Amino acid sequence: MSKSEFKFDEHGSWIWKDNDAREPNLVLFIHGYTGDPEATWVKFPYLIRMAGQGFEAGFDVASFGYESNLVLNFQNIETITGLLLTFIDAHAHENKNIFLVAHSLGGLVARRYLVETFRHPNQRQFFDKIRQVHFIGVPHEGAAMAPGLLEFFKRLNPLAAELRRDSPVLLECLRGWDEIVKQCAGEGIAYPTIFNYVGNKDWLAPMEQVIGEFNQHEQVRIVEGGHIAIAKPHDAENPLYKLVTRNILNASPALDNLEKASPPTLAHGNEFLPLSRPGSAPPVPGLFIGRDEALAELKERLGVITDKAGATQVLTAVRGWPGVGKTTIAAWLAHDEDIARAFPDGVLWVSLGENPNVLSEMATWGRALGTDDLLRAPTLKEATERLAALLRNKKLLLIVDDVWSAEHAIPFKQARGNACALLFTTREPELTSALVATPEAVYNLPVLTEDYAVKLLAALAPAVVAEHPNEAHELVRALECLPLALHVAGRLLNVEASYGWGVKELLADLSAGKQLLEAKAPDDRFEYETQTIPTVAALLKKSSDRLDEHTRECFAYLGAFAPKPATFDLAAMQAVWQVDDARPIVREIVARGLLEPVGGRFQMHALLVAHAQSLCNEE
């Protein structure tokens, strides 16, 4: 069984196809006004695509895009409906059933599409394929609070004008739909099941509008949230997500022509990668250079390979600079053959981040262990107890990645079975004492050695390093061998070289650090909530934003006055900050992983120096 993804057109439309199904179902997302195929939905279509959700076999998933600018927009609902007709005509001929999921203006387009396809014989086949329409926050009678001023936009933006309450276009569409319902009822013709989901805090499409007019022939559900938020379920436990997916799956007959075989895969470039299962680790990192020693030590700590009596640490915390590669080495461990032999029940992975839904993440582990029981736990404490019962007789490696708060990680620690090992990763030193019992259980992941750092840069930009070996070594030293900085620098150098341009100037700019901050991070830093890859500065800013205003200013001043290499003693920091006692400030900056104590002095990585300088420029 395999999946392929295709992206096309300037508005970001995409489709994810089941290559093995003869007549797959299609779930089609249609965004709203000022939205797009990614930002409107964030995780929604990607949650559906995850293995274990019921859509991996016999379903295509697509997201349709169109121009919907806030001010200048020369399209209207009729034009967008025509584009949707073309999209479905081009891509859905082989689909057996179509399920539309539409937000806001997208719902108005979807209803207009139903009217158009019912009325025109050459499009009627597509009307007959529509099994369900899921309207999410749709102002069917027009935006309740859309100002009359929108009428003045009519020439520049006819789409905005059509969103006015009781606009002629919307009234005609509703009349057309009413006629279809009556005709279908009179002639015994099946028409799509309509679901309306309305937010209890939606000011633009208030629930009174839907309940009053549509409750008779359409199923209405009130959900928590405002107009924008309800279209963005963050996990599979979101009530709207569960309702939409359950209704679709209940209406989708099983396909008999599917081969039952290998696990599903998703096309990525020219290769197929396994789709993730609940609680599974990320894919094996593509580049793993200079970490053999660290990997061996961690395996020794976990009791996988050891020559030392009593060396096993069933609780281990991996800590280091932002961007040093903590998640990368944890992912490599998760796929290691020695680990697989030592932990026959497998590996469970969770990546927490700053604001996790701990109960939902625990429920994901529950599903990986074969039960949805954790979903019904009334409290986090009870969910922890249920997870502990599931892990009691298991021998698993549990990996809790990217811990920002001890409170988020402790439930996983409490649930650990006696035969399980647990590994945490965190950038914040102060958390390690809450996560593990002794300092010996903390593994401080260092930056790469210079030789390995040059090898990593050469793997990413081979022609540049071969042509400019001395400058490459200088760059590696300037970036202090930090893997994140090297990955970004290597990508930028390789792109520059592919154009046939000289790279000496870029090498110098990268050594200064500023251009690195503005560049995108590697694609393994993809953020599903925003559907973007953050800049390096945005990744570092997550730590500096956790400082209070005064401490953040002190951190920024360190960047402005940093020597090379950037090491400070307490007296120097007191002088820069003009305070009597610098220790409380130092403790806070160290606690956030932005400063490192080294032999009585304190060290700041070169990339963090550049970040501190950028903050100083903002002040």
N, C-alpha and C positions, 0 to 999 in steps of 0.2 A: 504494500500500500504506500503511495507517495503523493506528496503535495507540491505544487509549484505556485510561485507568486509572480504576478505580472503587474508592473506599474506603467501608467501611460497618461497622456494628456497634461496640459499645463496646469490643470486644477487639482492634480494629485490623485485622480481616480486609481484604484487598484482592485485586483481580483486574486483570490487564493483558491486554486482549483484542485479538485480530487481527480488525479489522473487515472484512477482505476474504476470509477463508477461510470456506468453507461448513461444513466439519467439522474445525476445528482440533484439534490435540492439546492436552492440558492437563497442565502440570507443576504439581503441588500440594504446597506445603510445609506440614508439620504440626510445630509446635514442641513442646518438652518441658515438664517440670514446672518451674514458676516462670518460664517463658520467655514470649515473646510473638512475634507475627508479624515484628517487626523485630529486636529485641535478640538472639534466638536465632541468627539467620542472618547478621546484619550485611550483608556484601556479596553473599552467595551468590545470592539470586534476582535481584539487580540486575546481577551479572556475566552471568547467563544472558540478561538482557534487552538487553545491549549488542549493537550491530550487529557482525557478524563472528563471532559465537559459534555461528551456525547455527539460532537460535531466532526470528529476526526475522520469518520467514514461516511461517505454518501452525501457530503455537503460541500458546496462552494460558498465562499464568503467574499463579498465585494463592498466597496465603499465608493459611492458616486460623488463626483465633485463638479461644481459650476461656479461661475463668477457671482460674487455677492458682496461687492464693496459697500461700505457704509454710506459714502457720499455719491461718488460717480459710478453709475451702473446703468448700462443701456439695455439690459435684458429685463424681461418681465416674467410672470409666472407661466404664461403661454410658451415663451421661448425655452424656458428651463424644462418645461414638460416635454417639449419636442426633443431636447437633448436627452432626457431620460428615456423617451421612446427609442431613440437611436441606440443608446447604451444597451438597453435590454434586448433590443432586436439583434444587436451585434454579438452579445455575449451570453444570451440565455436560451438559445434555440434548443440546446441539448438538455436543459434543466427540466425536471419533472414538475416540481412545485417551487413557487417563489414566495418568499416571506419578506415583506418590506418593513424596515425599522426606520422611522422618520422623526426628526426633531424639528419643532417650530415650523418655520417656513417650508422645510422639507416635507412636512405633513400636508401642507396645502398643495404642494406639487404632486404628492402621492395621490391625493383624492382627485385632483384634476386628471392625473394619469388614468385612474380607474374609469372616469367618465369618458375620456377620449378613446380608450381601448374598447370599451363596451359599445360605443356608438359606431366605430368604424370596423367593417367586416374584416379588412385585411390585418387588423390588430387584435381582433377578438380572441385569437388563440392565446395571447398573453394575458388578457383579462381572466381567461379560464384557468391559467396557471397560478394566479395569485391566490394563495390559500389563506393568508392572514396579513393584516396591516397593523403594525404597532405604532400608534401615534404617541409621541412623548412631548408633552408641553406644547401642543399645537393650538394656536389661536384660530379655530375654525371660522369664527365670525369676525376676525380681525383683532389686532392687538388692542387690548382693553384700554391701555393708557397711551396708545400711539397718538401724538398730538396732531391737531388739524394742520399744523405747519407742514406736515409731510406732503400736503397737496401742492405746496410751492416747489417741492423737489421733483415734481412730475416729469419735467423735461430732462433734468439731469439724472434722475433715478426713478424710473417708473415702478421699479420693484418696491421701493419704499412706500410710494403712494398707494400701491395695491394692498399694503398691510393695514391701512386705516380700517377702523371699525365700520362694518357694513359697506365695504367697498363693493362696487358693482361686480367686479371679477369674482369675489368670494361668494357673493349672494347667488350668482349664476351657477357657480360650481356646486353649492349646496342644493340648489333646486334640481340640478342635473342628477346628483346622487340620490335624492329622494325619489325621482322618477325611476331610476334603476332599481332601487329597493322594491318599489311597488310592482314594477314589471316582473322582476324575478320572483316575487311572492306569488303573483297572479299566474305565472307560467311554470312555476316549479323549477326555476333555474337557481342553481347554487351560486351564491356570491361570497366574496371573502369575509371571513370573520374579522371584525374590527375591535381593537383594544385601544382604549384611551387611558394614558397614565398622566395624571395631573399632580403637580406639586402643591403641597399645602401652603407654600410661601411664594407661589408664582404670581407676580404682579402683572405679567404680560398676557398670560393665558390662564386666568383664574379658574378654579375648579367649579365655581358657580355656573360659568358659561357652558362647560361640558356636561355637568350633571343635569342642568336644566333642559338642554336641547338634544342630547345624544344618548341618554341613559336607556331609552326604550329599545333601540336596535343595536347598540354598541356596548361592549363591556367596559365599564369605567372603574379605575382603581386610583385611589388617592395615595400618594407616596410622600415621604418626608423630603423636603428640599425646595429650592427655588428653581427658576426657569432654566438656568444653565446647569446647575449642579446635578439635576436628576438624570441628565444624559451621560453622566460620567461615573458609572459604578466603578469603584476602586478594587473590588474583589468579587469573587463568585458567591459571596454570602449577602451581597446587596439585594434587598427585596425586589427592586425593579428588575435587576438582572435575572433573578431566579424565576420571576413571573414570565418574562419574555422567553427565556430559554425553555422553561417547562412547557409553555403553550406551543412553542414551535416543535419541540421533540414529540409531544403528545399527538400532534397533527401529522407527523412525518412517518409514513409506513416504512417498515424495514425494507431495504433493498436486497434482493436475493442474488444479485449478480456481482456482489463484492467478494473478492478473495480474502479469506482469513489467513493472514500470514504474518509477515514481519512487522515490527512497530512502525507507526507512521513517520514520514519524514517531510521536511520542508526544504524546497529548493533554495539554495543560497549560492549565487554565482553559477558555477558549473558543477557544484557538488551538492549532495543531499545530506542534510544534517538531521539527526534524530530530533523529533519534537520532544519538549520537556514534559515530564510527568510530575504529578503533585509531589512536592518535597525534593525534587531532584536537583543536583548540582548544575551549574552552568557548564557549557561545553569545555572540553580540554583547551587550554590557551594555545593559540597558534605558535607563539614564540616563548620558549622557556630556556633562557640562557643564563648561566652563572648561578643557578639556584640548587645544584645537586647537593652541595654540602648542607644547605638549610633544609632541604627535603629529607635528607638522611637523618638529620638531628630531630626533626619533628616526628618522623616515623619511629625513631628510637624512644622518644618521650612517650609516644602512644603505645609502646610495647610491641610494635610490629617487628622491628629488628633491634636487638640490644645485646651488647656484650657486658653490660654493667648490671650488677645485681641491684634491684630496687630502683632502677632508673625510670620505671614507667610512671607517667603522669596521666591519669584518666581524665583530669581536667587540665587543659592547657590553654593559655591565652597568647595569641600572636599579636604583637604590637609594633608600631613603627610609624615613620613619617607619612603624611598623606601622599599617596602616589608611589610608595615604596614597593607595592606588589603583594600586599597581605591577601587580598581576594584571589589573586592569581595563584599563589602557592597553595591556598586552601583548595581551590578548584583542581589543581594538579593532584593534590592528595586524594581528593574524592574519586579520581579516575585511576589511581595507582593500583597495579596488580597485587603488590604486597598488602595493601590496605584491603583489597577485595578478599584475599585469602584470610586475613586476620579477622575480618568482620563479615562473616558469611551471610548475615541478614541485610547487608548493604549499607548505604549512606543516606542520611536525611539532611537536607540543607535548607536553611532559611537565611535570607538577607534582610536585616531589620531596618537600617537607615534611621533617620531622625524621628519620624512619626509613624511607627508601625501600628497595625491593628493586630495586637499580640494574640487575641483569641482566634482571629481568622487564620493567622499563620499556624497556630497550634492545630486548628481544624484541618489545615492542609496536610500536616503530618498524619493526622488521624485517617484521612482519606488514603494516604500512601500506605497505611497499615491495614486498610480494608474496611474502614467503618466511617459513617457520617455521624456517629454518636456524639462527637465533640461539638457539633453544630448546635445541639440541643442543650448544651450545658448552660445553666442560668448565670453562672459566675465564672470568672477566670480561675478562681481557686478550684472549682469543681472540674473545669476543663483540664487543669494541671493534674488533678488526681486521676482522671480518666486516661490521660496520655501516659501517666506513670504506670498505670495498670497494663496498657498496651506494650510498653517498653520493658516490663519487668523480666520477661523471659527471652528477650531479644539480645543479640550481639551486633550492635550497630555503631558506626561512627556518626556522631551527631555534630554538625557544623553550624554554628550560629555566627553569621558573617555581619560585619559592619555594625557593631554595637555602639550606640551613642549614649545609652542610659542603662545603668545597672538594673533598674526596675523592669525594663523590657526583657532582659536576658535571664533574670533569676527564675522565672517560671520554667524555662527550658532546663535550667540546672536542677531544679527540684524534681522534674519529671524523669531525669536520666535513670535508666535501668542500671543495675549493679554491673552487668556485663558490657555496658556501653561506654565508649569514650566520648568526651565532649571537647570540642575545640572552638574557641571564640576568636574573632579578630576585631581589633579596635584601634583607633588612632589616639585614644585618650588614656594617658598613663594612670590617672586617678581611678579609672574603672577596674583596673586589673585586680586590685585588692578585694573588690566585691565579687569578682568572678572566680578567682582561684584562691586556694588556701595559703600558699607560700610564694615568696618572690621567685623561688626556683621553678615554679610552674609557669612563669612568664618567659616567652621567647621573643626577644627584641630582634626583629628582622632588619638586618642592616641594608644599606645601599649596596650596589654592586661594586666589585673591585674595578679598577680602571681598565684592566685588560678585558674583563667580561663586558664592561660598559661599551668599549669600542667594538667588541664583537656584536653586541646587540645593535649598535648604530649601523654597523656594516651590513647586518642582515636586513635592516630597514631601508638603507640607502647605499647599496654596494658600490655603485659607480662613483658616488661622491667621496666616500671614504678611501677608495682605491686611488682616486686622483688627488685628494687633499689629505693625506694621512696626518701630517703635522697639525693642520687646522682641526681635524676630527678629534685628535687627542686634546687639543686646547678646549674645544667645545665640551667634551666629556668632563674635563676638569672643572670648567666653568659651571656646568650643571650638576656637579658633585655626584655624578653617577646615579642620579635618581631615575628609576625606570619610567615613570610617567613622563618626565621631561624628555627622556631619550626617545620614547615612542613618538611623541608629538614632533620633536625636532627631526627625527628620521623621516616621518611622513612628509613634512614640509620640504625637506631637502630633496627627497625623491621626486616630488611633484615639480619642483623648480628645475631639477636636472632633466626631467622628461621633456621640458619645453626647449632644451638646448641652450639655456641661459647659464651664465656664470653663477656660481653659488657662494663666492667668497664674501660678498656683502651680506647675504643671508646668514652665513656662518657667524659673522660678527654680530648681527642683530640678535641671533638666537643666544649667543653667549651673554648678551646684555639682559636677556630674560623677558623683555617687554612683549615681544612678538609671540612668545610661547604662551603668555597669559591670555592673549586674545584668540589663540587658536582653539579649535575643537579638541576635546579629549579623545582618546581611542574609542572605537565603537563598542567595546565591552562596558563602557560607562553610560550606555544608552539608558535614558530615564523613561519608563513606561508611562508615568503619570502625565508627563508633558509631551511625550513622543518626540524628544529631542536629545541630541548629544550635547552636554553642557560644555562651555569653554573651561580651560584649565583654571582660570580665575574664579569661575562659578563654583568649581569643586573646592578650591581653597577657601572661598568666602563662606562656605558652610561652617567651617571651624571658627573663622574670625568673627562671624556674626553672633556666635554664642558668647562672646565677651561683652561685658557691659560697656557703655559708651566711653568711660574714662580709660578702662583697661585696653579697649580697642585703639584709642588714640596713642597710648603708650607703646603698643605693639607697632603701630604705624611709624612712630618716631624711631624705633630701633632700625627699621628699614632705611630711614633717611640718614642715619649716622653709622650704619654698619660698616665695619672694616672688612678686608678680605684676607683670610676667611672670616666669616661672621661669627666671632666668638666674643663674649662679654663677661666681665666679672660683675659682682654685685655693685661695687662702687661706681663703675662706669654707667650702669643703668640708673642708679640713683641720681647721678649727675645729669644724664640726658632727660630724665623725667622730672627732675627738681623736686624730689620727695625725700623725706627723712628716712623712711624705711621702704625699700623696694620689694621686700620679701613677699608681702601679700599679692602684689601685682605679678611677680614672677611665678608664684605658685599657680595663679589662675591661667597664665599663658602656657605654662608647662602642662597643666591639666588638660588643655585643649589640643595638645600635640603640636604646638607651634614653636616651641623652644625645648631644647634637650639639655639636661644637665650632663656635663662631661668633665670629670676630674676637677671639680671645684669651680669650673666656669660653665657658661651656658652657650650652646651652639644653635644657630638658625640656618636652615638649609638655604642655598642660593635662590631657589625658586620661591621660597617663602619671603626672602628679602625683597625680591621683585614685587611680590604681592603686597608686602607691607609698604613699599614705596608707592605703589598705585593707590593704596588707601590714604597715604599721606597727601598725595596730589588731590584727592577728593575733598580733603578737609578744607 
